[in-house]
Structures are given as C-alpha cells and as structure tokens.
Amino acid sequence: MYLTSKPAAMPKPAEDSSTQIALEELEAVYGFIYLRVGNRPDAEDLTQEVAVKALPRLRCDAAAPEIRGYLYATAHSVLAAFWSGRFRLAESELPENLGLAIQHEFLPSAGTAAQVRSILDGLSPHHRRVLELRFLLGYSLREVADEMGKTIGSVKIMQMRALRTAAAHSRPALVSGMGSS
C-alpha cells in the first residue's frame, strides 16, 4: 500500500527571486571560501553548508545586496566554526589572519555607506561602538571586549541588541523608499 512501482514526484519548491539570486551568488561564495580554506573538498562542503543554512531563511522580498550580504555573513560564521573545530579553539580565540576579514571587493558603495552612517547615528553610543568595531574595523569579539572593557559574552549581547535596534531603525527607511503601489 505504501510502496508504488513508480517513485512519487518530489514537490518542486517555489523558485522565488531571492532564491534565484542566492543560487547565482553561491558560485562567488564558493570562491570566497576556497581562498580561505585552500582545498576543493572543504570549500565545496562549506559552501553547501552556507546554502543549507542561508536559503531557508531568505526573505522573499530581499534585494540582491541584502542577499549577498547575508550569504557572506553566513559564510563567515561557517568558516569560523570550521577553523574553530580544526584548531579546537573558541571562535573568539581564532587569530585574525585566518582570512575571516571582509575583502575590499565586497565593500559598500558611497550611498550604502551614507545609509549605514545614518543608521549608526541613530544608535546609543555603546551599540554604535560595538558595531563600528566589529563590522567596520573588523575587530574580533575578544578585541572588542578588550577595547570596551567588557566580557566577550556581554559584547555578544550588545552586538545582538545593536543589530536588532539598527534593523528596526532601517526598516522605516527601506519601506518609505519602496513607495506604494
């Protein structure tokens, strides 16, 4: 009764534009990862892990730069976990020269930089400082904690709260920029 002579067709997932964009970007993500791990099997495995983690979480209405940014952020965390496992170190203890820093080719345009500055200006001084150190200057969690005189755990919490606040501040700008149709 449960077995049939013909295999049941798998339901085809809806191919929305954000998934299409992400699939097209995965080749570049593979190159990004390959440059940091140096071998094809690991790069392929890690790229697949990025896809498995990122694709289900994509918003249908996300723009290409947001998708690209999310894929690279996911790639950074996948790489950090990979090297953390290899060296048996906490991610916060990894040396910065493992290729986890943002490459210059992925830096934002002047318009995006102005939007980021506007969002950062809307944050409290502590939240702004955490995001500046982590994402604009590329500091590790340990370096941010040392710079601010905090524990790594409190820096992680401050970063999460800062990102949530920044997202809430940026949402009205994104919605008003879309217009009404």
GUMAR-451074 format. One record per atom (N, C-alpha, C): x, y, z negated; atom name. Coordinates in nm, 3 decimals. Atoms other than C-alpha are relative to their C-alpha. Layout:
# residues N
((X Y Z) 'CA') ...
This chain:
# residues 181
((0.081 -0.119 0.000) 'N') ((0.000 0.000 0.000) 'CA') ((0.086 0.126 0.000) 'C') ((-0.086 -0.117 0.007) 'N') ((0.280 0.243 -0.084) 'CA') ((0.103 0.001 0.112) 'C') ((-0.099 0.008 -0.107) 'N') ((0.513 0.124 0.191) 'CA') ((-0.071 0.003 0.134) 'C') ((0.054 -0.004 -0.135) 'N') ((0.444 0.204 0.551) 'CA') ((0.111 -0.038 0.096) 'C') ((-0.100 0.037 -0.098) 'N') ((0.616 0.090 0.864) 'CA') ((0.073 0.123 0.053) 'C') ((-0.058 -0.123 -0.049) 'N') ((0.684 0.449 0.959) 'CA') ((0.030 0.092 -0.120) 'C') ((-0.028 -0.089 0.112) 'N') ((0.863 0.686 0.720) 'CA') ((-0.086 0.125 0.009) 'C') ((0.084 -0.120 0.005) 'N') ((0.648 0.974 0.609) 'CA') ((0.084 0.121 0.037) 'C') ((-0.072 -0.123 -0.039) 'N') ((0.746 1.307 0.760) 'CA') ((0.013 0.090 -0.122) 'C') ((-0.024 -0.093 0.111) 'N') ((0.904 1.540 0.510) 'CA') ((-0.066 0.133 0.034) 'C') ((0.059 -0.131 -0.028) 'N') ((0.713 1.864 0.475) 'CA') ((0.112 0.099 0.030) 'C') ((-0.100 -0.096 -0.042) 'N') ((0.908 2.136 0.653) 'CA') ((-0.016 0.127 -0.084) 'C') ((0.010 -0.120 0.081) 'N') ((0.992 2.426 0.423) 'CA') ((-0.022 0.122 0.089) 'C') ((0.025 -0.123 -0.076) 'N') ((0.874 2.766 0.535) 'CA') ((0.131 0.074 0.016) 'C') ((-0.123 -0.071 -0.030) 'N') ((1.163 2.943 0.704) 'CA') ((-0.028 0.149 0.000) 'C') ((0.020 -0.143 0.001) 'N') ((1.121 3.299 0.588) 'CA') ((0.129 0.071 0.039) 'C') ((-0.116 -0.074 -0.050) 'N') ((1.358 3.571 0.699) 'CA') ((0.114 0.001 -0.100) 'C') ((-0.109 -0.001 0.098) 'N') ((1.552 3.577 0.371) 'CA') ((0.078 -0.131 0.003) 'C') ((-0.070 0.129 -0.009) 'N') ((1.632 3.206 0.402) 'CA') ((0.084 -0.005 0.126) 'C') ((-0.075 -0.004 -0.125) 'N') ((1.738 3.255 0.764) 'CA') ((0.127 0.082 -0.015) 'C') ((-0.117 -0.088 0.021) 'N') ((1.969 3.543 0.667) 'CA') ((0.102 -0.071 -0.088) 'C') ((-0.091 0.070 0.091) 'N') ((2.115 3.338 0.381) 'CA') ((0.073 -0.113 0.071) 'C') ((-0.063 0.110 -0.071) 'N') ((2.180 3.039 0.605) 'CA') ((0.107 0.051 0.097) 'C') ((-0.099 -0.059 -0.089) 'N') ((2.359 3.263 0.854) 'CA') ((0.121 0.050 -0.077) 'C') ((-0.109 -0.053 0.082) 'N') ((2.570 3.415 0.574) 'CA') ((0.086 -0.109 -0.062) 'C') ((-0.074 0.106 0.069) 'N') ((2.678 3.078 0.434) 'CA') ((0.133 -0.033 0.069) 'C') ((-0.127 0.023 -0.068) 'N') ((2.948 3.044 0.700) 'CA') ((0.108 0.095 -0.053) 'C') ((-0.094 -0.096 0.056) 'N') ((3.113 3.362 0.573) 'CA') ((0.032 -0.033 -0.146) 'C') ((-0.023 0.041 0.139) 'N') ((3.068 3.240 0.215) 'CA') ((0.098 -0.117 -0.004) 'C') ((-0.095 0.112 -0.008) 'N') ((3.247 2.919 0.314) 'CA') ((0.143 0.053 0.019) 'C') ((-0.132 -0.058 -0.021) 'N') ((3.541 3.126 0.443) 'CA') ((0.053 0.067 -0.125) 'C') ((-0.034 -0.066 0.125) 'N') ((3.539 3.331 0.124) 'CA') ((0.050 -0.102 -0.103) 'C') ((-0.036 0.103 0.097) 'N') ((3.552 3.016 -0.088) 'CA') ((0.127 -0.073 0.043) 'C') ((-0.116 0.073 -0.051) 'N') ((3.806 2.839 0.135) 'CA') ((0.130 0.077 -0.031) 'C') ((-0.119 -0.081 0.029) 'N') ((4.051 3.129 0.091) 'CA') ((0.040 -0.008 -0.147) 'C') ((-0.028 0.004 0.143) 'N') ((4.026 3.082 -0.285) 'CA') ((0.033 -0.139 -0.054) 'C') ((-0.031 0.136 0.048) 'N') ((4.048 2.703 -0.316) 'CA') ((0.105 -0.068 0.086) 'C') ((-0.107 0.049 -0.085) 'N') ((4.272 2.626 -0.019) 'CA') ((-0.018 -0.136 0.063) 'C') ((0.019 0.129 -0.067) 'N') ((4.122 2.298 0.093) 'CA') ((-0.146 -0.015 0.042) 'C') ((0.132 0.013 -0.063) 'N') ((3.828 2.199 0.308) 'CA') ((-0.103 -0.075 -0.085) 'C') ((0.103 0.074 0.077) 'N') ((3.657 1.934 0.090) 'CA') ((-0.056 0.081 -0.117) 'C') ((0.049 -0.080 0.112) 'N') ((3.640 2.159 -0.216) 'CA') ((-0.082 0.119 0.049) 'C') ((0.073 -0.116 -0.054) 'N') ((3.532 2.459 -0.007) 'CA') ((-0.139 -0.041 0.047) 'C') ((0.131 0.048 -0.047) 'N') ((3.253 2.256 0.153) 'CA') ((-0.091 -0.032 -0.117) 'C') ((0.081 0.035 0.118) 'N') ((3.135 2.120 -0.181) 'CA') ((-0.048 0.125 -0.074) 'C') ((0.037 -0.121 0.073) 'N') ((3.140 2.463 -0.345) 'CA') ((-0.099 0.085 0.079) 'C') ((0.096 -0.074 -0.082) 'N') ((2.960 2.625 -0.051) 'CA') ((-0.137 -0.065 -0.010) 'C') ((0.127 0.071 0.015) 'N') ((2.694 2.357 -0.076) 'CA') ((-0.062 0.032 -0.137) 'C') ((0.050 -0.033 0.134) 'N') ((2.665 2.429 -0.449) 'CA') ((-0.058 0.142 -0.002) 'C') ((0.052 -0.136 -0.009) 'N') ((2.621 2.800 -0.373) 'CA') ((-0.138 -0.002 0.066) 'C') ((0.129 0.008 -0.072) 'N') ((2.342 2.715 -0.126) 'CA') ((-0.108 -0.059 -0.090) 'C') ((0.098 0.067 0.086) 'N') ((2.169 2.483 -0.373) 'CA') ((-0.045 0.094 -0.112) 'C') ((0.036 -0.091 0.108) 'N') ((2.181 2.746 -0.647) 'CA') ((-0.073 0.125 0.050) 'C') ((0.050 -0.130 -0.044) 'N') ((2.101 3.055 -0.440) 'CA') ((-0.129 -0.008 0.082) 'C') ((0.115 0.001 -0.092) 'N') ((1.847 2.952 -0.174) 'CA') ((-0.135 -0.006 -0.069) 'C') ((0.133 0.004 0.064) 'N') ((1.560 2.857 -0.408) 'CA') ((-0.036 0.128 -0.074) 'C') ((0.026 -0.119 0.081) 'N') ((1.597 3.185 -0.597) 'CA') ((-0.012 0.129 0.083) 'C') ((0.008 -0.119 -0.084) 'N') ((1.588 3.423 -0.299) 'CA') ((-0.142 0.057 0.002) 'C') ((0.129 -0.067 -0.016) 'N') ((1.309 3.679 -0.284) 'CA') ((-0.032 0.005 0.148) 'C') ((0.043 -0.003 -0.140) 'N') ((1.108 3.669 0.038) 'CA') ((0.022 0.136 0.064) 'C') ((-0.009 -0.134 -0.055) 'N') ((1.130 4.046 0.079) 'CA') ((0.139 0.062 -0.013) 'C') ((-0.135 -0.053 0.021) 'N') ((1.504 4.081 0.010) 'CA') ((0.063 0.041 0.132) 'C') ((-0.072 -0.049 -0.118) 'N') ((1.712 4.280 0.257) 'CA') ((0.132 -0.076 0.014) 'C') ((-0.124 0.072 -0.030) 'N') ((2.024 4.137 0.419) 'CA') ((0.114 0.035 -0.098) 'C') ((-0.109 -0.030 0.095) 'N') ((2.271 4.330 0.194) 'CA') ((-0.025 -0.059 -0.139) 'C') ((0.031 0.059 0.130) 'N') ((2.090 4.210 -0.119) 'CA') ((0.027 -0.150 0.001) 'C') ((-0.021 0.145 -0.012) 'N') ((2.100 3.851 0.003) 'CA') ((0.150 -0.030 0.003) 'C') ((-0.144 0.018 -0.010) 'N') ((2.467 3.879 0.094) 'CA') ((0.065 0.019 -0.137) 'C') ((-0.054 -0.025 0.133) 'N') ((2.547 4.028 -0.246) 'CA') ((-0.031 -0.112 -0.097) 'C') ((0.039 0.110 0.089) 'N') ((2.354 3.755 -0.425) 'CA') ((0.080 -0.126 0.031) 'C') ((-0.078 0.118 -0.038) 'N') ((2.533 3.482 -0.227) 'CA') ((0.143 0.011 -0.051) 'C') ((-0.137 -0.016 0.046) 'N') ((2.874 3.627 -0.310) 'CA') ((0.009 -0.001 -0.152) 'C') ((0.002 0.006 0.146) 'N') ((2.782 3.675 -0.676) 'CA') ((-0.012 -0.146 -0.045) 'C') ((0.013 0.142 0.032) 'N') ((2.673 3.311 -0.684) 'CA') ((0.131 -0.072 0.030) 'C') ((-0.129 0.061 -0.035) 'N') ((2.997 3.213 -0.509) 'CA') ((0.104 0.030 -0.108) 'C') ((-0.094 -0.035 0.107) 'N') ((3.195 3.400 -0.776) 'CA') ((-0.023 -0.088 -0.122) 'C') ((0.026 0.081 0.119) 'N') ((3.021 3.212 -1.056) 'CA') ((0.031 -0.148 0.025) 'C') ((-0.033 0.139 -0.035) 'N') ((3.058 2.877 -0.875) 'CA') ((0.152 -0.018 -0.002) 'C') ((-0.147 0.008 0.002) 'N') ((3.430 2.948 -0.823) 'CA') ((0.054 0.005 -0.143) 'C') ((-0.044 -0.010 0.140) 'N') ((3.471 3.049 -1.187) 'CA') ((-0.021 -0.133 -0.072) 'C') ((0.027 0.130 0.062) 'N') ((3.308 2.724 -1.300) 'CA') ((0.096 -0.106 0.054) 'C') ((-0.093 0.095 -0.062) 'N') ((3.525 2.527 -1.055) 'CA') ((0.139 0.011 -0.063) 'C') ((-0.134 -0.018 0.056) 'N') ((3.853 2.679 -1.179) 'CA') ((0.000 -0.024 -0.151) 'C') ((0.011 0.024 0.143) 'N') ((3.734 2.664 -1.539) 'CA') ((0.011 -0.150 -0.028) 'C') ((-0.008 0.145 0.015) 'N') ((3.683 2.289 -1.501) 'CA') ((0.137 -0.055 0.035) 'C') ((-0.133 0.046 -0.042) 'N') ((4.014 2.243 -1.321) 'CA') ((0.105 0.025 -0.107) 'C') ((-0.101 -0.035 0.098) 'N') ((4.217 2.423 -1.586) 'CA') ((-0.043 -0.024 -0.144) 'C') ((0.055 0.026 0.134) 'N') ((3.997 2.324 -1.881) 'CA') ((0.010 0.124 -0.089) 'C') ((0.002 -0.128 0.071) 'N') ((3.963 2.689 -1.983) 'CA') ((-0.140 0.058 0.008) 'C') ((0.125 -0.074 -0.009) 'N') ((3.664 2.903 -2.065) 'CA') ((0.012 0.099 0.115) 'C') ((-0.003 -0.094 -0.113) 'N') ((3.569 3.128 -1.772) 'CA') ((0.062 0.133 -0.038) 'C') ((-0.055 -0.128 0.044) 'N') ((3.664 3.433 -1.977) 'CA') ((0.152 -0.005 -0.016) 'C') ((-0.144 0.014 0.017) 'N') ((4.018 3.294 -2.017) 'CA') ((0.075 -0.023 0.131) 'C') ((-0.065 0.021 -0.129) 'N') ((4.085 3.243 -1.647) 'CA') ((0.085 0.120 0.038) 'C') ((-0.081 -0.113 -0.047) 'N') ((4.369 3.451 -1.505) 'CA') ((-0.068 0.069 0.117) 'C') ((0.065 -0.077 -0.106) 'N') ((4.256 3.725 -1.270) 'CA') ((0.054 -0.031 0.138) 'C') ((-0.061 0.022 -0.131) 'N') ((4.489 3.615 -0.990) 'CA') ((-0.047 -0.130 0.067) 'C') ((0.054 0.121 -0.064) 'N') ((4.277 3.310 -0.901) 'CA') ((-0.089 0.033 0.119) 'C') ((0.080 -0.037 -0.117) 'N') ((4.107 3.503 -0.624) 'CA') ((-0.145 0.025 -0.031) 'C') ((0.139 -0.024 0.035) 'N') ((3.791 3.586 -0.814) 'CA') ((-0.040 0.146 0.019) 'C') ((0.031 -0.142 -0.017) 'N') ((3.816 3.960 -0.747) 'CA') ((-0.070 0.024 0.134) 'C') ((0.074 -0.035 -0.121) 'N') ((3.596 4.125 -0.485) 'CA') ((0.099 0.044 0.107) 'C') ((-0.085 -0.038 -0.112) 'N') ((3.763 4.158 -0.145) 'CA') ((-0.044 0.135 0.056) 'C') ((0.029 -0.132 -0.054) 'N') ((3.783 4.500 0.022) 'CA') ((-0.102 -0.004 0.113) 'C') ((0.092 0.006 -0.112) 'N') ((3.584 4.382 0.324) 'CA') ((-0.147 -0.003 -0.043) 'C') ((0.137 0.009 0.048) 'N') ((3.275 4.347 0.105) 'CA') ((-0.042 0.123 -0.080) 'C') ((0.032 -0.121 0.074) 'N') ((3.282 4.697 -0.044) 'CA') ((-0.118 0.071 0.065) 'C') ((0.120 -0.064 -0.054) 'N') ((2.962 4.902 -0.004) 'CA') ((0.032 0.124 0.082) 'C') ((-0.012 -0.123 -0.078) 'N') ((2.906 5.193 0.233) 'CA') ((-0.013 0.121 -0.093) 'C') ((0.009 -0.123 0.079) 'N') ((2.906 5.557 0.116) 'CA') ((-0.142 0.020 -0.054) 'C') ((0.138 -0.014 0.045) 'N') ((2.524 5.558 0.097) 'CA') ((-0.031 -0.093 -0.115) 'C') ((0.021 0.096 0.108) 'N') ((2.520 5.248 -0.116) 'CA') ((0.075 0.044 -0.125) 'C') ((-0.079 -0.047 0.115) 'N') ((2.795 5.392 -0.338) 'CA') ((-0.074 0.113 -0.072) 'C') ((0.077 -0.109 0.062) 'N') ((2.581 5.703 -0.396) 'CA') ((-0.120 -0.055 -0.077) 'C') ((0.114 0.061 0.068) 'N') ((2.282 5.485 -0.485) 'CA') ((0.046 -0.068 -0.129) 'C') ((-0.055 0.065 0.119) 'N') ((2.497 5.284 -0.729) 'CA') ((0.032 0.105 -0.106) 'C') ((-0.035 -0.106 0.095) 'N') ((2.627 5.604 -0.888) 'CA') ((-0.127 0.057 -0.064) 'C') ((0.126 -0.052 0.052) 'N') ((2.270 5.731 -0.925) 'CA') ((-0.059 -0.096 -0.103) 'C') ((0.053 0.100 0.094) 'N') ((2.162 5.407 -1.094) 'CA') ((0.084 -0.003 -0.126) 'C') ((-0.089 0.000 0.117) 'N') ((2.467 5.408 -1.323) 'CA') ((-0.021 0.124 -0.087) 'C') ((0.023 -0.123 0.075) 'N') ((2.397 5.768 -1.422) 'CA') ((-0.126 -0.008 -0.085) 'C') ((0.123 0.017 0.076) 'N') ((2.055 5.655 -1.548) 'CA') ((0.012 -0.094 -0.118) 'C') ((-0.021 0.096 0.110) 'N') ((2.207 5.409 -1.796) 'CA') ((0.062 0.068 -0.121) 'C') ((-0.068 -0.049 0.120) 'N') ((2.326 5.460 -2.151) 'CA') ((0.151 -0.010 0.022) 'C') ((-0.146 0.003 -0.019) 'N') ((2.700 5.525 -2.184) 'CA') ((0.062 -0.139 -0.015) 'C') ((-0.056 0.133 0.020) 'N') ((2.771 5.174 -2.318) 'CA') ((-0.033 -0.093 0.117) 'C') ((0.040 0.085 -0.112) 'N') ((2.572 4.999 -2.044) 'CA') ((0.074 0.040 0.127) 'C') ((-0.070 -0.048 -0.118) 'N') ((2.727 5.217 -1.776) 'CA') ((0.146 -0.045 -0.003) 'C') ((-0.142 0.036 0.013) 'N') ((3.079 5.148 -1.907) 'CA') ((0.021 -0.149 0.026) 'C') ((-0.012 0.145 -0.022) 'N') ((3.024 4.770 -1.912) 'CA') ((-0.007 -0.031 0.150) 'C') ((0.015 0.028 -0.143) 'N') ((2.903 4.767 -1.551) 'CA') ((0.115 0.057 0.082) 'C') ((-0.114 -0.058 -0.071) 'N') ((3.180 5.000 -1.435) 'CA') ((0.124 -0.088 -0.015) 'C') ((-0.118 0.083 0.023) 'N') ((3.448 4.787 -1.594) 'CA') ((-0.010 -0.135 0.070) 'C') ((0.018 0.134 -0.056) 'N') ((3.304 4.454 -1.480) 'CA') ((-0.004 0.000 0.152) 'C') ((0.028 0.012 -0.143) 'N') ((3.189 4.528 -1.127) 'CA') ((0.072 0.101 0.087) 'C') ((-0.070 -0.098 -0.082) 'N') ((3.360 4.845 -1.011) 'CA') ((0.152 -0.011 -0.014) 'C') ((-0.144 0.012 0.023) 'N') ((3.701 4.788 -1.168) 'CA') ((0.047 -0.145 -0.002) 'C') ((-0.036 0.141 -0.009) 'N') ((3.690 4.407 -1.164) 'CA') ((0.059 -0.060 -0.127) 'C') ((-0.052 0.052 0.125) 'N') ((3.773 4.353 -1.531) 'CA') ((-0.064 -0.135 -0.033) 'C') ((0.056 0.126 0.051) 'N') ((3.727 4.007 -1.681) 'CA') ((-0.081 0.031 -0.126) 'C') ((0.076 -0.019 0.124) 'N') ((3.493 3.960 -1.977) 'CA') ((0.092 0.032 -0.116) 'C') ((-0.096 -0.022 0.109) 'N') ((3.793 3.944 -2.208) 'CA') ((0.057 0.142 0.005) 'C') ((-0.055 -0.134 -0.014) 'N') ((3.938 4.269 -2.069) 'CA') ((-0.102 0.106 -0.040) 'C') ((0.105 -0.094 0.039) 'N') ((3.605 4.449 -2.110) 'CA') ((-0.016 0.000 -0.151) 'C') ((0.013 0.010 0.146) 'N') ((3.576 4.320 -2.466) 'CA') ((0.115 0.072 -0.069) 'C') ((-0.116 -0.068 0.059) 'N') ((3.928 4.441 -2.547) 'CA') ((-0.010 0.151 0.017) 'C') ((0.011 -0.144 -0.031) 'N') ((3.870 4.779 -2.380) 'CA') ((-0.105 0.067 -0.089) 'C') ((0.110 -0.060 0.074) 'N') ((3.543 4.837 -2.567) 'CA') ((0.002 -0.035 -0.149) 'C') ((-0.006 0.039 0.140) 'N') ((3.644 4.678 -2.898) 'CA') ((-0.117 -0.087 -0.042) 'C') ((0.115 0.088 0.026) 'N') ((3.366 4.417 -2.876) 'CA') ((0.043 -0.145 0.018) 'C') ((-0.025 0.142 -0.026) 'N') ((3.344 4.038 -2.869) 'CA') ((-0.045 -0.032 0.143) 'C') ((0.040 0.042 -0.134) 'N') ((3.307 3.854 -2.540) 'CA') ((-0.151 -0.026 0.005) 'C') ((0.144 0.026 0.007) 'N') ((2.958 3.742 -2.646) 'CA') ((-0.082 0.128 0.005) 'C') ((0.076 -0.126 -0.002) 'N') ((2.844 4.097 -2.712) 'CA') ((0.012 0.069 0.136) 'C') ((-0.016 -0.058 -0.133) 'N') ((2.987 4.208 -2.376) 'CA') ((-0.094 -0.069 0.098) 'C') ((0.092 0.073 -0.088) 'N') ((2.787 3.934 -2.202) 'CA') ((-0.144 0.049 -0.019) 'C') ((0.136 -0.047 0.030) 'N') ((2.469 4.051 -2.375) 'CA') ((-0.019 0.142 0.051) 'C') ((0.008 -0.138 -0.049) 'N') ((2.542 4.417 -2.298) 'CA') ((-0.009 0.001 0.153) 'C') ((0.003 0.006 -0.146) 'N') ((2.607 4.326 -1.934) 'CA') ((-0.138 -0.043 0.049) 'C') ((0.133 0.046 -0.041) 'N') ((2.279 4.134 -1.907) 'CA') ((-0.103 0.111 -0.018) 'C') ((0.096 -0.108 0.025) 'N') ((2.083 4.421 -2.063) 'CA') ((0.023 0.116 0.097) 'C') ((-0.031 -0.108 -0.094) 'N') ((2.262 4.675 -1.844) 'CA') ((-0.050 -0.033 0.139) 'C') ((0.048 0.040 -0.132) 'N') ((2.181 4.478 -1.530) 'CA') ((-0.152 0.005 0.008) 'C') ((0.147 -0.007 0.002) 'N') ((1.816 4.447 -1.630) 'CA') ((-0.048 0.144 0.007) 'C') ((0.038 -0.142 -0.001) 'N') ((1.794 4.819 -1.700) 'CA') ((0.028 0.062 0.136) 'C') ((-0.035 -0.053 -0.131) 'N') ((1.972 4.903 -1.374) 'CA') ((-0.100 -0.048 0.106) 'C') ((0.099 0.053 -0.096) 'N') ((1.733 4.676 -1.182) 'CA') ((-0.133 0.072 -0.016) 'C') ((0.127 -0.070 0.023) 'N') ((1.434 4.844 -1.344) 'CA') ((0.007 0.144 0.052) 'C') ((-0.016 -0.138 -0.050) 'N') ((1.573 5.190 -1.258) 'CA') ((0.006 0.003 0.152) 'C') ((-0.016 -0.001 -0.146) 'N') ((1.650 5.092 -0.899) 'CA') ((-0.129 -0.041 0.071) 'C') ((0.124 0.048 -0.065) 'N') ((1.312 4.929 -0.829) 'CA') ((-0.089 0.114 0.050) 'C') ((0.083 -0.109 -0.053) 'N') ((1.113 5.257 -0.805) 'CA') ((0.064 0.065 0.123) 'C') ((-0.066 -0.061 -0.116) 'N') ((1.374 5.396 -0.563) 'CA') ((-0.016 -0.088 0.123) 'C') ((0.015 0.091 -0.112) 'N') ((1.352 5.086 -0.347) 'CA') ((-0.143 -0.001 0.051) 'C') ((0.141 0.002 -0.039) 'N') ((0.971 5.085 -0.348) 'CA') ((-0.038 0.129 0.071) 'C') ((0.035 -0.127 -0.063) 'N') ((0.942 5.456 -0.267) 'CA') ((0.069 0.016 0.135) 'C') ((-0.070 -0.008 -0.128) 'N') ((1.197 5.417 0.013) 'CA') ((-0.062 -0.087 0.107) 'C') ((0.061 0.092 -0.098) 'N') ((0.989 5.145 0.181) 'CA') ((-0.119 0.064 0.068) 'C') ((0.119 -0.062 -0.060) 'N') ((0.689 5.368 0.247) 'CA') ((-0.121 -0.089 -0.016) 'C') ((0.122 0.080 0.010) 'N') ((0.332 5.249 0.259) 'CA') ((-0.050 -0.033 0.138) 'C') ((0.053 0.038 -0.129) 'N') ((0.191 5.053 0.548) 'CA') ((-0.129 -0.075 -0.015) 'C') 
